Structures are given as structure tokens and as C-alpha cells.
Amino acid sequence: MISLILDNPKIGEKAFELMWQDTNDVFFLVGQDGVILQANPTFTEILERTFEELKGKFQPPSLHNMTKDQHEAFLNK
């Protein structure tokens, strides 16, 4: 879907940016090694962390099964 948006000059990068920034949904990109490469503002708000704190961390296996304390312990590894 992302390629359809970015490849369409009528929609393009601006629409992607709006979807990334102005949503209540969580989006994050993970590298092949499993570390977080990018995260949208909703992701950082939910985890109560800045992107700088999350960047390079390994993603939690399942965000919805972790308590806030478990997230805290994971992020402090």
C-alpha cells in the first residue's frame, strides 16, 4: 500500500506524511535485525518515550501483552 501512495504523484509523499503523523494508529519500522528504525508520534506517546529513546532498541514481541512496567524494563535493557 505504501508504494501505491508514494508512486502516485497525485497523492505522494505529503499523504504518507499526514498518515504517519496524524493518526491514532501505531506505526513503526523495524530493521532486519529487529531494532526499531522509525516510529510515529502515537507509538512514542503510548510508550511514553521519545523516538531517541526507542531508536535502536529491539521491538517488544507484542505490545498489547506487556504492562507499563514490562515496557519500562524492556526499554532499559
Secondary structure as UniProt FT lines:
FT   HELIX           2..7
FT   TURN            9..11
FT   HELIX           12..21
FT   STRAND          28..30
FT   TURN            32..33
FT   STRAND          35..39
FT   HELIX           41..47
FT   HELIX           51..54
FT   TURN            55..56
FT   HELIX           63..65
FT   HELIX           68..75
//
